[in-house]
Amino acid sequence: MKQAPQACYERIDSYLMKLEFTRSEADPNLYFKVEDDKPLILMLYVDDLFLQVQTLSFTNVRGRWLLNLK
């Protein structure tokens, strides 16, 4: 099952690209996006996802992510 983590990463990567995130060239696990002049920074690490936002207005998008990733 060595392909399972890669398949999972590719699925998440594809989804983040649809949400117009940009993948960092320096670290392929780092994504960023500017929405309403506010930076969104997302980091994938093993089986965790860390999201740094400046405001709480991003909660609606987070809910859509959870529904679409199932």
N, C-alpha and C positions, 0 to 999 in steps of 0.2 A: 504493500500500500504506500510505496514511496511517492506515487503520483498524487495522492490525496491532498497533501498540503499545497502542492503547486496548483492543482485544480481549484482549490478553495481561494488561493491568492488571485488567480486569474479571474475568477467570478467577482470577487470584491473589487479588483482593479477595473474591470469592465464597468461595474456599477458606478464607481467613483468617477470614471471618465464621463459617463452619461450625465452625472451631476455637475459636470464642468470643473472638477478638481484638476489640478496640474500635479503630475508626479515629479518629484525632485530628481534632477540628474545626479546629484551627489549621493542620495540615499533613496533607493526605489521603494522603501517602506514609508516615506514621508510624502504627504500630499498637502497642497494648500489651495486656497481659493479666497478671493476677496468678494464679499457680498455686502452691499450697502456701505462701502468704504470701511468695512471691518474685516480683519483677517480671520480666516478659519484654518486651523492647522490640525491635521489628522496624522497620526502615527500608528502603523501596524507593527505589532511586535509579537512574534510567535502566534499565540491564539488570543491576543488581546488587541483592542482598538482604543486608542487614546485620542480624544478630541479636545482641542483648546479653542474656545470662542470668547469673544469680548462681551457678548450680550446673551440673554436667554431667549432671544427671538428664534434661535435655531432649533428649538424643541420640536416644532412641527416637522421639520425635515428629518430629524432623528427618528420620529415615529414612522415616517414613510420608509426610511431605510430598513427598519426592523421588519416591516410588512413585506417589503420587496425582496429581502434576503432570505426569507423562509422558503 
